[in-house]
């Protein structure tokens, strides 16, 4: 997964895979998703990312499987 932030347009692009995009869907005014030929999520674009998605700070947490 890659997260790219374009400060000149305040846009974040989150890439989940590198397969070809065949369709882009507008989810809301500032959120778009890209799908592959099977309908799987390829990437997501967030416009006005600082305001809408708090892109001033990005944190990654990997959750380990709990042992019962």
OpenMM code with the backbone's topology and positions (N, CA, C; nanometers):
from openmm import Vec3, app, unit

residues = "UNK UNK UNK UNK UNK UNK UNK UNK UNK UNK UNK UNK UNK UNK UNK UNK UNK UNK UNK UNK UNK UNK UNK UNK UNK UNK UNK UNK UNK UNK UNK UNK UNK UNK UNK UNK UNK UNK UNK UNK UNK UNK UNK UNK UNK UNK UNK UNK UNK UNK UNK UNK UNK UNK UNK UNK UNK UNK UNK UNK UNK UNK UNK UNK UNK UNK UNK UNK".split()
positions = [
    Vec3(0.0853, -0.1172, 0.0000),
    Vec3(0.0000, 0.0000, 0.0000),
    Vec3(0.0898, 0.1232, 0.0000),
    Vec3(0.0509, 0.2223, -0.0787),
    Vec3(0.1227, 0.3497, -0.0850),
    Vec3(0.0246, 0.4620, -0.0587),
    Vec3(0.0707, 0.5606, 0.0150),
    Vec3(-0.0081, 0.6821, 0.0357),
    Vec3(0.0739, 0.7970, -0.0204),
    Vec3(0.0142, 0.8700, -0.1138),
    Vec3(0.0799, 0.9858, -0.1734),
    Vec3(-0.0038, 1.1087, -0.1409),
    Vec3(0.0650, 1.2126, -0.0974),
    Vec3(-0.0038, 1.3369, -0.0665),
    Vec3(0.0518, 1.4467, -0.1557),
    Vec3(-0.0373, 1.5157, -0.2256),
    Vec3(-0.0011, 1.6236, -0.3155),
    Vec3(-0.0415, 1.7561, -0.2498),
    Vec3(0.0552, 1.8246, -0.1910),
    Vec3(0.0240, 1.9453, -0.1141),
    Vec3(-0.0283, 2.0582, -0.2006),
    Vec3(0.0124, 2.0628, -0.3273),
    Vec3(-0.0331, 2.1724, -0.4136),
    Vec3(-0.1829, 2.1671, -0.4405),
    Vec3(-0.2416, 2.0472, -0.4348),
    Vec3(-0.3866, 2.0336, -0.4563),
    Vec3(-0.4590, 1.9822, -0.3321),
    Vec3(-0.3847, 1.9572, -0.2219),
    Vec3(-0.4403, 1.9004, -0.0980),
    Vec3(-0.5178, 1.7726, -0.1283),
    Vec3(-0.4534, 1.6842, -0.2039),
    Vec3(-0.5156, 1.5585, -0.2462),
    Vec3(-0.4320, 1.4415, -0.1970),
    Vec3(-0.4983, 1.3400, -0.1438),
    Vec3(-0.4309, 1.2168, -0.1017),
    Vec3(-0.4743, 1.1037, -0.1936),
    Vec3(-0.3770, 1.0236, -0.2343),
    Vec3(-0.4028, 0.9057, -0.3158),
    Vec3(-0.3533, 0.7849, -0.2381),
    Vec3(-0.4431, 0.6939, -0.2066),
    Vec3(-0.4080, 0.5721, -0.1343),
    Vec3(-0.4191, 0.4568, -0.2330),
    Vec3(-0.3062, 0.3937, -0.2610),
    Vec3(-0.3007, 0.2844, -0.3586),
    Vec3(-0.2917, 0.1509, -0.2844),
    Vec3(-0.3852, 0.0635, -0.3123),
    Vec3(-0.3896, -0.0670, -0.2474),
    Vec3(-0.3257, -0.1759, -0.3329),
    Vec3(-0.3260, -0.1580, -0.4623),
    Vec3(-0.2624, -0.2527, -0.5534),
    Vec3(-0.2218, -0.1778, -0.6801),
    Vec3(-0.1472, -0.2456, -0.7663),
    Vec3(-0.1029, -0.1791, -0.8890),
    Vec3(-0.1651, -0.2403, -1.0139),
    Vec3(-0.2822, -0.3023, -0.9979),
    Vec3(-0.3529, -0.3575, -1.1137),
    Vec3(-0.4225, -0.2452, -1.1886),
    Vec3(-0.4503, -0.2646, -1.3167),
    Vec3(-0.5139, -0.1586, -1.3956),
    Vec3(-0.6541, -0.1208, -1.3449),
    Vec3(-0.6812, 0.0077, -1.3479),
    Vec3(-0.8123, 0.0614, -1.3088),
    Vec3(-0.9035, 0.0577, -1.4310),
    Vec3(-1.0248, 0.0049, -1.4129),
    Vec3(-1.1215, 0.0036, -1.5227),
    Vec3(-1.2424, 0.0925, -1.4940),
    Vec3(-1.2583, 0.1333, -1.3673),
    Vec3(-1.3736, 0.2178, -1.3336),
    Vec3(-1.3407, 0.3043, -1.2126),
    Vec3(-1.3840, 0.4289, -1.2169),
    Vec3(-1.3734, 0.5205, -1.1038),
    Vec3(-1.5140, 0.5588, -1.0618),
    Vec3(-1.5404, 0.5474, -0.9313),
    Vec3(-1.6723, 0.5832, -0.8777),
    Vec3(-1.6580, 0.6994, -0.7804),
    Vec3(-1.7496, 0.7954, -0.7932),
    Vec3(-1.7547, 0.9067, -0.6994),
    Vec3(-1.8402, 0.8631, -0.5812),
    Vec3(-1.7792, 0.8556, -0.4650),
    Vec3(-1.8507, 0.8154, -0.3435),
    Vec3(-1.9170, 0.9372, -0.2795),
    Vec3(-1.8452, 1.0473, -0.2787),
    Vec3(-1.8988, 1.1749, -0.2322),
    Vec3(-1.8252, 1.2849, -0.3071),
    Vec3(-1.8539, 1.4091, -0.2737),
    Vec3(-1.7938, 1.5214, -0.3444),
    Vec3(-1.6404, 1.5195, -0.3388),
    Vec3(-1.5832, 1.4623, -0.2338),
    Vec3(-1.4382, 1.4648, -0.2144),
    Vec3(-1.3742, 1.3272, -0.2080),
    Vec3(-1.4475, 1.2218, -0.2396),
    Vec3(-1.3955, 1.0865, -0.2268),
    Vec3(-1.4275, 1.0046, -0.3515),
    Vec3(-1.3220, 0.9466, -0.4096),
    Vec3(-1.3361, 0.8645, -0.5308),
    Vec3(-1.2636, 0.7317, -0.5085),
    Vec3(-1.3212, 0.6249, -0.5631),
    Vec3(-1.2536, 0.4960, -0.5571),
    Vec3(-1.2320, 0.4438, -0.6988),
    Vec3(-1.1220, 0.3740, -0.7160),
    Vec3(-1.0881, 0.3111, -0.8431),
    Vec3(-1.0987, 0.1603, -0.8270),
    Vec3(-1.1626, 0.0958, -0.9253),
    Vec3(-1.1859, -0.0484, -0.9196),
    Vec3(-1.1196, -0.1184, -1.0369),
    Vec3(-1.0840, -0.2454, -1.0158),
    Vec3(-1.0282, -0.3253, -1.1248),
    Vec3(-1.1407, -0.3955, -1.2001),
    Vec3(-1.1068, -0.4806, -1.2938),
    Vec3(-1.2084, -0.5461, -1.3775),
    Vec3(-1.2996, -0.6400, -1.2987),
    Vec3(-1.2572, -0.6832, -1.1792),
    Vec3(-1.3398, -0.7714, -1.0952),
    Vec3(-1.4177, -0.6936, -0.9893),
    Vec3(-1.4038, -0.5624, -0.9890),
    Vec3(-1.4738, -0.4796, -0.8908),
    Vec3(-1.3991, -0.4634, -0.7604),
    Vec3(-1.2723, -0.5061, -0.7563),
    Vec3(-1.1910, -0.4926, -0.6357),
    Vec3(-1.1315, -0.3525, -0.6264),
    Vec3(-1.1158, -0.3054, -0.5045),
    Vec3(-1.0613, -0.1729, -0.4794),
    Vec3(-0.9139, -0.1675, -0.5166),
    Vec3(-0.8770, -0.0713, -0.6011),
    Vec3(-0.7383, -0.0504, -0.6423),
    Vec3(-0.6799, 0.0710, -0.5695),
    Vec3(-0.7548, 0.1803, -0.5669),
    Vec3(-0.7066, 0.3021, -0.5013),
    Vec3(-0.8226, 0.3915, -0.4606),
    Vec3(-0.7894, 0.4902, -0.3768),
    Vec3(-0.8890, 0.5838, -0.3275),
    Vec3(-0.8267, 0.7231, -0.3306),
    Vec3(-0.9013, 0.8207, -0.3790),
    Vec3(-0.8557, 0.9588, -0.3840),
    Vec3(-0.9408, 1.0424, -0.2901),
    Vec3(-0.8734, 1.1206, -0.2057),
    Vec3(-0.9421, 1.2100, -0.1127),
    Vec3(-0.9004, 1.3523, -0.1457),
    Vec3(-0.9957, 1.4317, -0.1892),
    Vec3(-0.9703, 1.5734, -0.2149),
    Vec3(-0.9927, 1.6520, -0.0864),
    Vec3(-0.9234, 1.7645, -0.0711),
    Vec3(-0.9272, 1.8445, 0.0520),
    Vec3(-0.8888, 1.7556, 0.1707),
    Vec3(-0.7800, 1.6817, 0.1529),
    Vec3(-0.7406, 1.5769, 0.2472),
    Vec3(-0.7074, 1.6291, 0.3866),
    Vec3(-0.6444, 1.7427, 0.3979),
    Vec3(-0.6135, 1.7952, 0.5324),
    Vec3(-0.7407, 1.8219, 0.6114),
    Vec3(-0.8378, 1.8815, 0.5462),
    Vec3(-0.9640, 1.9160, 0.6126),
    Vec3(-1.0529, 1.7940, 0.6329),
    Vec3(-1.0676, 1.7107, 0.5308),
    Vec3(-1.1639, 1.6015, 0.5333),
    Vec3(-1.1108, 1.4731, 0.5970),
    Vec3(-0.9784, 1.4514, 0.5892),
    Vec3(-0.9249, 1.3232, 0.6357),
    Vec3(-0.8106, 1.3373, 0.7350),
    Vec3(-0.7840, 1.4575, 0.7823),
    Vec3(-0.6782, 1.4761, 0.8804),
    Vec3(-0.5416, 1.4314, 0.8318),
    Vec3(-0.5054, 1.4650, 0.7072),
    Vec3(-0.3804, 1.4177, 0.6481),
    Vec3(-0.2566, 1.4869, 0.7051),
    Vec3(-0.2716, 1.5722, 0.8042),
    Vec3(-0.1527, 1.6343, 0.8633),
    Vec3(-0.0732, 1.5321, 0.9437),
    Vec3(-0.1388, 1.4216, 0.9823),
    Vec3(-0.0704, 1.3143, 1.0541),
    Vec3(-0.1225, 1.1804, 1.0055),
    Vec3(-0.0311, 1.0925, 0.9675),
    Vec3(-0.0682, 0.9581, 0.9236),
    Vec3(0.0030, 0.8589, 1.0144),
    Vec3(-0.0703, 0.7641, 1.0696),
    Vec3(-0.0152, 0.6630, 1.1579),
    Vec3(-0.0494, 0.5254, 1.1048),
    Vec3(0.0462, 0.4348, 1.1145),
    Vec3(0.0238, 0.2961, 1.0727),
    Vec3(0.0380, 0.2073, 1.1946),
    Vec3(-0.0634, 0.1285, 1.2235),
    Vec3(-0.0596, 0.0336, 1.3347),
    Vec3(-0.0903, -0.1047, 1.2792),
    Vec3(-0.0023, -0.1991, 1.3052),
    Vec3(-0.0291, -0.3376, 1.2653),
    Vec3(-0.0770, -0.4120, 1.3882),
    Vec3(-0.1976, -0.4659, 1.3788),
    Vec3(-0.2568, -0.5357, 1.4921),
    Vec3(-0.2195, -0.6828, 1.4850),
    Vec3(-0.1641, -0.7330, 1.5907),
    Vec3(-0.1258, -0.8733, 1.5970),
    Vec3(-0.2457, -0.9566, 1.6386),
    Vec3(-0.2472, -1.0780, 1.5914),
    Vec3(-0.3539, -1.1724, 1.6259),
    Vec3(-0.3427, -1.2036, 1.7741),
    Vec3(-0.4541, -1.1904, 1.8461),
    Vec3(-0.4513, -1.2170, 1.9889),
    Vec3(-0.4546, -1.3663, 2.0145),
    Vec3(-0.3843, -1.4077, 2.1169),
    Vec3(-0.3789, -1.5488, 2.1554),
    Vec3(-0.4765, -1.5702, 2.2685),
    Vec3(-0.5673, -1.6629, 2.2487),
    Vec3(-0.6702, -1.6871, 2.3516),
    Vec3(-0.6266, -1.7921, 2.4499),
] * unit.nanometer
topology = app.Topology()
chain = topology.addChain("A")
for resn in residues:
    res = topology.addResidue(resn, chain)
    for name in ("N", "CA", "C"):
        topology.addAtom(name, app.Element.getBySymbol(name[0]), res)
